[in-house]
């Protein structure tokens, strides 16, 4: 059975995640011991992404309803509902963390979520800003790869599998 589903909350959620990631990365970038240039570059990309999503929401909010299988609509609603954006408390807690791998774990989850959300947006709305979405997905995957590499480098040798 199909149902009408409005993707405005999906785009709004993605935009909010990007804004939160920007704030998180900028806060971490201020901590020179962690790697300010790396996180500032991530923040700049996330800020750019948030602007694109906000513009998409304005452009498509009136014409964003689609037909979905009921189970797919429920999945998307749960995905949005279960989203864990950055809040000020998490950012303050992260700024006080001394273990770099903990910071990278938070960044890894944010980038995994970004890849998932962008992939779902592309799947549901393949004609919506297709070029921009392809570029953003590529950038998010690149972010995830870089975060995973830095996370691996930040772990002590004895903690890694051989």
Secondary structure, DSSP 8 states (H G I E B T S, - for coil): -EEEEETHHHHHHHHHHHHHHHHHHHHHHT-TTT-HHHHHHHHHHHHHHHHHHHHHHHHHTTS-EEEEEHHHHHHHHHHHHT-----HHHHHHHHT---HHHHHHHHHHHHHHHHHHHHHHHHH-TTSSHHHHHHHHHHHHHHHHHHHHHHHHHS-GGGS--
